[in-house]
Every structure is written in C-alpha cells, then in structure tokens.
C-alpha cells in the first residue's frame, strides 16, 4: 500500500465521497448495486489492513448551495444538506454491517441514538481497532462544504492522505465536459490550485490542506474500484496527486 509517489505506505486514509456514490450511476436516492459496490470496495481496502475514515456527502438527495433562494435560505438549505448526509451514512453503515465490516457513525450534532457525538480520541481508537469511522452531518454549521469537513477530519484523525472522489479522473485546467482540450494534471501544488481557483475542492479546503501539509489524491468515483487500484499502485488509473 504505497503512496502515489512510492515514498511511504498509507496506514490510515480519509475517503471523501459524494452522495452519488450511493446511487451508482443514477442521479437520486439509493441504488442497491451502487451501495453494495461501495461496501465491497471498502472491504477490499479493509482486508489490506488499511485504517479507513469516510466523509459522506448528500448530493444524491439535496445540495445546499444549489438549492438556496428566496424561499429557502442558505442556512436552511445547508441544514437540509447536512441531514441528507446522515441518511447516506445510516445506509452505508448497514451495507457494511451486512458484509461483516464494523463501523461507527459520527457527527458533531445529535441525530438520535444511531449517530455518536464526535470525540477525536475515541474515534482514533475506533479506527485503530479496525472499525470504519463514517463522518456525517458535515461540520454541523452552514457555509462550509463537505470538502472542508473532509480536510479537517483527515487532520483530526491524523490520516496519511485524503482521497477525494469526483466525477473526473483528477483535476483539469478547465471542465472536461465543456472543453475536450482540457489539460489533466498528474501532480499539482496547492499554490497553483489556489492561484487559478481550480474547482476540484472549494478554496477553504485547499488552503487548510496546504497550511497543514495534507497529502491529497483526487480521482474518479467510477468505476468504484478505482480507490483500491490507486492504493495498490495500479498504473492504469489516472488521478491527481497534491501536496
């Protein structure tokens, strides 16, 4: 389990996934096959003795920043989005349980007995013991994305690397869907990502990652086994490495 540059092994990672991971190639809600594929990919990582944390988005149900208007405020929209991530976390935890993987569901806010309150020391013990720690509810406050949450949780949990799953195989200098000539970056500095305002993550997340020397790999969510191949240094998978 070597890093993208072959310099050091990854012992503990944080995987930031969007809600789309739970609806497969669909656009909304849950897809049983998509949920199963994700669970089995996590099992393959777990079987490699990798310690795994996750931050789950909620875009398969609701996107806060895209749904605020004169009827729903940004605060209200972000709150709905945070609750959507909780639904995804509960579904993913059950999927993991069905294949024998232990996990804990964690949030800054109380969402009933199913979700534990965040305690960095306790959850470091959880992940060290082989449990997958699933973070839901974002950071519990509006105006901050799940990307920023992913960076902060990766730092709090002393992860070796943050894996950010997107719809593209890494970062480009333009949107590949709109510009077929867009240039892919195999490696990229945080300074350049911030300078050119690249959209793989929000600027707050980039700045936090840079200031704390967090290693980052941006890769395509689909096919879902990409994460396993990257961990195993499969040269056929394209991604962007940042530090």
Buried (B, 14 or more C-beta within 10 A) or exposed (E): BEBBEEEEEBBBBBBBBBBBBBBBEEEEEBBEEBBBBBBBBBBBBBEEEBBBBBBBBBBBBBBBEEBBEEEBEBEBBBBBBBBBBBBBBBBBBEBBEEEEBEBBBBBBBEBEEEBBEBEEEEBBEBBEEEBBBBBBBBBBBBEBBBBBBBBBBBBBBEBBBBBBBBEBBBBBBEEBEEEEEBEBBEEBEBEBBBEEEBEBBBBBBBBBBBEEEBBBBBBBBBEBBBBBBBBEEEEEBBBBBBB
